[in-house]
Each structure stands twice: as structure tokens, then as C-alpha cells.
Amino acid sequence: MKILNDFFRIFYPKLCVNCENQLIDNENILCTFCRHDLPLTNYSNYSNNKIKSIFDGRVAIEKANALLIFRKKGITQKLIHQLKYKGNQSIGSFFGDWQGEILKENNEFHCIDYIIPVPLHYKKLRKRGYNQVTKFGERLSYHLKKPYIENVLRRTSTSKTQTIKARFERFNNNNTKFLLNDFLVFKNKHILLLDDIITTGATLEACIIELQKVKGIKISILTMAYTE
């Protein structure tokens, strides 16, 4: 089998998503050099950081964090673009495994009950074929031993792609709407809400407003990246 795999890799080598150099056996998605260049947020305090402060005075959340900093034309942007628009869902798994190992070690989200994604509108989901957060959530679920649930929260409005909209327009976009299908499943539960990128927090805020209609619910936020 190893001989067959080696033969296959001669003609179809695994390449680094960023620099496109060939990956060696112990590398995945990124080569070691590009992985070391990734801009990590490194927030050690999940209850008091720049991400959580976005929601101060808007909605109440327990904790918040992100793995990477998102910068225009940076490695993070390239990875997210490949994940969202090029069908490379293995990037979501890569982020989920990385973040999952960190969370398993620091025990920050040991008390959550469920992991849920920010949902796509069904039209966008049908066009793209997948939610870019799904693999991220599934791997986090594996590492944290908490159930990952889709389809309980539903998006009822469409909007332009967030990453290409101006920051001011995103902040003032009040047209994004969500609908919770079941108000009992999350009663008195702590939910970890996932998204790919957080900038102004407008989309996540809209999710949280709907989720907070549930009695006794607590909500924390985790994203792949954060735009400074």
C-alpha cells in the first residue's frame, strides 16, 4: 500500500495551499514554514479579549476566541478563500483539529453542551454545496466530546458575501435574520456558536438575539479567524 501511495504522490503531489511547495509526509494543508507564518491571535483570556469586547453593550456572551488573525492578502485570507469558494473542506478539518487540541488542553469550553454553526441560507447552501464551518465543527466535536448540531438554527434572509462588503456596511446590515426551530433543545444549555470570520460581529449578533429567546441559554463564540 505504501508503494502505491508513493507512486500516486509522484503524479499527484500534495501541495502547500499557500506557497504551493510539495508537502512532506508529516505536513498537512500547509508546509512547516507557512504554518509558522500564520498570525495566531494567542488570546489566553477567553472572557476578556478584543473579540469578546465587540459584543459589549450589544448582546451577552460567556466567552469568545478565534484561532487566527485575518489580514487582507495574508495567509489566513488565502486559506479561508480556498475553504469557502474552492471546495477545500479539508482546511476546515485542519482548523478544527488545531483548535480542538488547544481547547482540549486549556479546558476553556469543557462546560459547553452543544456546538452549532452559523447557518447558510438554503439558496447559498444549495449553490455552494456545503457550509464552510461544518468540518471545523465536526472536528471540534470530536476533540471536545460535545455534540455538533446543524439545522436547529435556520437563516431566513440572504446577504452579500461578508468578506467583500465594507466594514461600515456590515455593521449596519440589519437584514440578516435567523429562526430557531426548537426552543426546548437548548433550554438551560451552554452553546458554542461557530463561524469562519468575525469582523463587526453583526451576523453573530443576529444569531445570538434569536438564540437568547431560549430560557436559561448561555452562549460562547469561536471562529477560525478575526479581522483586526
C-alpha positions as a Markdown table, in Angstrom:
| # | Residue | x | y | z |
|---|---|---|---|---|
| 1 | Met | 0.0 | 0.0 | 0.0 |
| 2 | Lys | 2.8 | 2.4 | 0.8 |
| 3 | Ile | 4.4 | 1.7 | -2.6 |
| 4 | Leu | 1.1 | 2.6 | -4.2 |
| 5 | Asn | 0.7 | 5.8 | -2.2 |
| 6 | Asp | 4.3 | 6.8 | -3.1 |
| 7 | Phe | 3.6 | 6.2 | -6.7 |
| 8 | Phe | 0.4 | 8.2 | -6.6 |
| 9 | Arg | 2.1 | 11.1 | -5.0 |
| 10 | Ile | 4.7 | 11.3 | -7.8 |
| 11 | Phe | 2.0 | 12.2 | -10.2 |
| 12 | Tyr | -0.4 | 13.9 | -7.8 |
| 13 | Pro | 1.8 | 15.5 | -5.0 |
| 14 | Lys | 0.2 | 17.2 | -2.0 |
| 15 | Leu | 1.0 | 20.9 | -2.2 |
| 16 | Cys | 1.0 | 23.7 | 0.4 |
| 17 | Val | -2.1 | 25.7 | 0.0 |
| 18 | Asn | -0.1 | 28.9 | 0.4 |
| 19 | Cys | 3.3 | 28.6 | -1.2 |
| 20 | Glu | 2.4 | 25.5 | -3.4 |
| 21 | Asn | 5.6 | 23.7 | -2.5 |
| 22 | Gln | 5.3 | 19.9 | -2.1 |
| 23 | Leu | 4.3 | 18.8 | 1.4 |
| 24 | Ile | 6.3 | 16.1 | 3.1 |
| 25 | Asp | 4.8 | 13.1 | 4.9 |
| 26 | Asn | 4.1 | 14.8 | 8.3 |
| 27 | Glu | 2.7 | 18.0 | 6.8 |
| 28 | Asn | -1.0 | 18.7 | 6.0 |
| 29 | Ile | -2.5 | 21.7 | 4.2 |
| 30 | Leu | 0.5 | 24.0 | 4.9 |
| 31 | Cys | 4.2 | 23.4 | 4.9 |
| 32 | Thr | 6.0 | 23.9 | 8.2 |
| 33 | Phe | 7.4 | 27.3 | 7.1 |
| 34 | Cys | 3.9 | 28.7 | 6.1 |
| 35 | Arg | 2.3 | 27.3 | 9.2 |
| 36 | His | 4.9 | 29.1 | 11.4 |
| 37 | Asp | 4.0 | 32.3 | 9.5 |
| 38 | Leu | 0.3 | 32.1 | 10.4 |
| 39 | Pro | -0.8 | 35.1 | 12.6 |
| 40 | Leu | -2.2 | 33.4 | 15.7 |
| 41 | Thr | -4.4 | 35.5 | 18.0 |
| 42 | Asn | -2.9 | 33.9 | 21.1 |
| 43 | Tyr | -5.6 | 35.2 | 23.4 |
| 44 | Ser | -5.1 | 33.3 | 26.6 |
| 45 | Asn | -8.1 | 35.0 | 28.3 |
| 46 | Tyr | -11.3 | 33.8 | 26.7 |
| 47 | Ser | -13.5 | 36.0 | 28.9 |
| 48 | Asn | -11.7 | 39.3 | 28.3 |
| 49 | Asn | -10.2 | 40.0 | 24.8 |
| 50 | Lys | -10.8 | 42.0 | 21.7 |
| 51 | Ile | -13.3 | 39.6 | 20.3 |
| 52 | Lys | -15.5 | 39.4 | 23.3 |
| 53 | Ser | -15.4 | 43.2 | 23.6 |
| 54 | Ile | -17.0 | 43.5 | 20.2 |
| 55 | Phe | -20.3 | 42.4 | 21.8 |
| 56 | Asp | -20.1 | 44.6 | 24.9 |
| 57 | Gly | -23.3 | 46.5 | 25.2 |
| 58 | Arg | -24.9 | 44.6 | 22.4 |
| 59 | Val | -25.5 | 41.0 | 23.5 |
| 60 | Ala | -24.4 | 38.9 | 26.5 |
| 61 | Ile | -21.9 | 36.1 | 25.8 |
| 62 | Glu | -19.8 | 34.0 | 28.1 |
| 63 | Lys | -16.5 | 33.6 | 26.2 |
| 64 | Ala | -15.1 | 34.3 | 22.8 |
| 65 | Asn | -12.0 | 33.5 | 20.8 |
| 66 | Ala | -10.5 | 32.9 | 17.3 |
| 67 | Leu | -7.6 | 30.9 | 16.1 |
| 68 | Leu | -6.1 | 33.3 | 13.6 |
| 69 | Ile | -5.9 | 37.0 | 12.6 |
| 70 | Phe | -7.4 | 37.8 | 9.2 |
| 71 | Arg | -5.4 | 40.3 | 7.2 |
| 72 | Lys | -6.0 | 41.3 | 3.6 |
| 73 | Lys | -3.8 | 39.3 | 1.2 |
| 74 | Gly | -2.4 | 37.3 | 4.1 |
| 75 | Ile | -2.2 | 33.5 | 4.5 |
| 76 | Thr | -5.4 | 33.4 | 6.6 |
| 77 | Gln | -7.3 | 35.1 | 3.8 |
| 78 | Lys | -5.9 | 32.6 | 1.2 |
| 79 | Leu | -6.9 | 29.6 | 3.4 |
| 80 | Ile | -10.5 | 30.9 | 4.1 |
| 81 | His | -10.9 | 31.7 | 0.3 |
| 82 | Gln | -9.9 | 28.1 | -0.6 |
| 83 | Leu | -12.3 | 26.8 | 2.1 |
| 84 | Lys | -15.3 | 28.9 | 1.1 |
| 85 | Tyr | -15.0 | 29.2 | -2.7 |
| 86 | Lys | -12.7 | 26.4 | -3.9 |
| 87 | Gly | -14.3 | 23.4 | -2.1 |
| 88 | Asn | -11.3 | 22.6 | 0.0 |
| 89 | Gln | -13.2 | 21.5 | 3.1 |
| 90 | Ser | -10.1 | 19.8 | 4.5 |
| 91 | Ile | -9.0 | 23.3 | 5.6 |
| 92 | Gly | -12.0 | 23.3 | 7.9 |
| 93 | Ser | -10.9 | 20.0 | 9.4 |
| 94 | Phe | -7.3 | 21.3 | 9.7 |
| 95 | Phe | -8.5 | 24.3 | 11.7 |
| 96 | Gly | -10.8 | 22.2 | 13.8 |
| 97 | Asp | -8.1 | 19.7 | 14.7 |
| 98 | Trp | -5.7 | 22.5 | 15.6 |
| 99 | Gln | -8.2 | 24.5 | 17.6 |
| 100 | Gly | -9.6 | 21.3 | 19.2 |
| 101 | Glu | -6.2 | 20.3 | 20.5 |
| 102 | Ile | -5.8 | 23.7 | 22.1 |
| 103 | Leu | -9.2 | 23.7 | 23.7 |
| 104 | Lys | -8.7 | 20.1 | 25.0 |
| 105 | Glu | -5.5 | 21.3 | 26.6 |
| 106 | Asn | -6.7 | 24.5 | 28.2 |
| 107 | Asn | -10.2 | 23.2 | 29.1 |
| 108 | Glu | -11.9 | 26.5 | 28.3 |
| 109 | Phe | -15.0 | 25.1 | 26.8 |
| 110 | His | -15.4 | 22.0 | 29.0 |
| 111 | Cys | -18.8 | 23.2 | 30.3 |
| 112 | Ile | -20.5 | 23.6 | 26.9 |
| 113 | Asp | -23.4 | 21.3 | 26.0 |
| 114 | Tyr | -23.7 | 21.8 | 22.2 |
| 115 | Ile | -21.7 | 23.1 | 19.2 |
| 116 | Ile | -23.7 | 24.8 | 16.4 |
| 117 | Pro | -22.7 | 26.7 | 13.3 |
| 118 | Val | -23.9 | 30.0 | 11.9 |
| 119 | Pro | -26.1 | 28.6 | 9.2 |
| 120 | Leu | -26.1 | 29.5 | 5.5 |
| 121 | His | -29.3 | 30.5 | 3.7 |
| 122 | Tyr | -30.6 | 27.4 | 1.9 |
| 123 | Lys | -30.1 | 29.1 | -1.5 |
| 124 | Lys | -26.4 | 29.7 | -0.8 |
| 125 | Leu | -26.0 | 26.2 | 0.8 |
| 126 | Arg | -27.5 | 24.7 | -2.4 |
| 127 | Lys | -25.2 | 26.7 | -4.6 |
| 128 | Arg | -22.0 | 26.1 | -2.6 |
| 129 | Gly | -22.9 | 22.6 | -1.6 |
| 130 | Tyr | -21.6 | 22.8 | 2.0 |
| 131 | Asn | -21.4 | 25.1 | 5.0 |
| 132 | Gln | -17.7 | 26.1 | 5.3 |
| 133 | Val | -18.0 | 25.8 | 9.1 |
| 134 | Thr | -19.2 | 22.2 | 9.1 |
| 135 | Lys | -15.9 | 20.3 | 9.1 |
| 136 | Phe | -14.5 | 22.8 | 11.6 |
| 137 | Gly | -17.4 | 22.0 | 13.9 |
| 138 | Glu | -17.2 | 18.2 | 13.4 |
| 139 | Arg | -13.6 | 18.1 | 14.4 |
| 140 | Leu | -14.2 | 20.3 | 17.4 |
| 141 | Ser | -17.0 | 18.0 | 18.4 |
| 142 | Tyr | -14.6 | 15.1 | 18.2 |
| 143 | His | -11.9 | 16.7 | 20.4 |
| 144 | Leu | -14.3 | 18.2 | 22.9 |
| 145 | Lys | -16.6 | 15.2 | 23.0 |
| 146 | Lys | -19.7 | 17.5 | 22.6 |
| 147 | Pro | -22.4 | 17.1 | 20.0 |
| 148 | Tyr | -22.3 | 19.2 | 16.9 |
| 149 | Ile | -25.9 | 20.1 | 15.7 |
| 150 | Glu | -26.9 | 21.6 | 12.5 |
| 151 | Asn | -30.4 | 22.7 | 11.2 |
| 152 | Val | -31.8 | 23.8 | 14.6 |
| 153 | Leu | -30.9 | 27.4 | 13.8 |
| 154 | Arg | -32.1 | 28.5 | 10.3 |
| 155 | Arg | -31.1 | 31.5 | 8.2 |
| 156 | Thr | -34.2 | 33.2 | 6.7 |
| 157 | Ser | -32.5 | 36.0 | 4.8 |
| 158 | Thr | -29.8 | 36.3 | 2.2 |
| 159 | Ser | -27.0 | 38.9 | 2.1 |
| 160 | Lys | -23.9 | 39.7 | 0.1 |
| 161 | Thr | -20.7 | 37.9 | 1.0 |
| 162 | Gln | -19.5 | 39.4 | 4.2 |
| 163 | Thr | -15.8 | 39.4 | 3.3 |
| 164 | Ile | -16.3 | 41.7 | 0.3 |
| 165 | Lys | -18.5 | 44.2 | 2.0 |
| 166 | Ala | -17.3 | 47.4 | 3.6 |
| 167 | Arg | -16.9 | 47.3 | 7.4 |
| 168 | Phe | -19.4 | 50.1 | 7.9 |
| 169 | Glu | -22.0 | 48.3 | 5.6 |
| 170 | Arg | -21.5 | 45.1 | 7.5 |
| 171 | Phe | -22.0 | 46.8 | 10.9 |
| 172 | Asn | -25.2 | 48.5 | 9.7 |
| 173 | Asn | -26.6 | 45.4 | 8.0 |
| 174 | Asn | -29.8 | 44.6 | 10.0 |
| 175 | Asn | -31.3 | 42.4 | 7.3 |
| 176 | Thr | -29.7 | 39.1 | 8.4 |
| 177 | Lys | -32.3 | 37.1 | 10.1 |
| 178 | Phe | -32.3 | 33.7 | 11.8 |
| 179 | Leu | -35.0 | 31.5 | 13.1 |
| 180 | Leu | -34.7 | 28.8 | 15.9 |
| 181 | Asn | -36.7 | 25.7 | 15.0 |
| 182 | Asp | -36.8 | 24.2 | 18.5 |
| 183 | Phe | -36.9 | 26.3 | 21.7 |
| 184 | Leu | -36.6 | 23.2 | 24.1 |
| 185 | Val | -33.3 | 21.5 | 22.9 |
| 186 | Phe | -31.2 | 24.5 | 24.1 |
| 187 | Lys | -33.1 | 25.3 | 27.3 |
| 188 | Asn | -30.6 | 25.9 | 30.2 |
| 189 | Lys | -27.7 | 24.8 | 27.9 |
| 190 | His | -24.4 | 26.4 | 27.1 |
| 191 | Ile | -23.9 | 26.7 | 23.3 |
| 192 | Leu | -20.7 | 27.2 | 21.4 |
| 193 | Leu | -21.5 | 29.2 | 18.3 |
| 194 | Leu | -19.1 | 28.8 | 15.4 |
| 195 | Asp | -18.4 | 31.0 | 12.3 |
| 196 | Asp | -15.5 | 31.3 | 9.9 |
| 197 | Ile | -14.6 | 35.0 | 10.3 |
| 198 | Ile | -15.6 | 37.7 | 12.7 |
| 199 | Thr | -15.3 | 41.4 | 11.8 |
| 200 | Thr | -18.1 | 43.6 | 13.3 |
| 201 | Gly | -19.9 | 40.7 | 14.8 |
| 202 | Ala | -23.2 | 41.7 | 13.1 |
| 203 | Thr | -24.1 | 38.2 | 11.8 |
| 204 | Leu | -23.2 | 36.5 | 15.1 |
| 205 | Glu | -25.2 | 39.1 | 17.0 |
| 206 | Ala | -28.2 | 38.3 | 14.9 |
| 207 | Cys | -27.8 | 34.6 | 15.7 |
| 208 | Ile | -27.4 | 35.4 | 19.4 |
| 209 | Ile | -30.5 | 37.6 | 19.6 |
| 210 | Glu | -32.6 | 34.6 | 18.2 |
| 211 | Leu | -30.9 | 32.1 | 20.5 |
| 212 | Gln | -31.4 | 34.2 | 23.6 |
| 213 | Lys | -35.1 | 33.7 | 23.2 |
| 214 | Val | -34.4 | 30.3 | 24.8 |
| 215 | Lys | -34.8 | 30.2 | 28.6 |
| 216 | Gly | -31.6 | 29.9 | 30.5 |
| 217 | Ile | -29.3 | 29.7 | 27.5 |
| 218 | Lys | -25.6 | 30.6 | 27.6 |
| 219 | Ile | -23.6 | 31.4 | 24.5 |
| 220 | Ser | -19.9 | 31.4 | 23.7 |
| 221 | Ile | -18.3 | 32.2 | 20.4 |
| 222 | Leu | -15.5 | 30.6 | 18.5 |
| 223 | Thr | -14.3 | 31.4 | 14.9 |
| 224 | Met | -11.5 | 30.4 | 12.7 |
| 225 | Ala | -10.3 | 34.0 | 12.2 |
| 226 | Tyr | -10.8 | 37.5 | 13.5 |
| 227 | Thr | -10.3 | 40.7 | 11.4 |
| 228 | Glu | -8.5 | 43.3 | 13.4 |
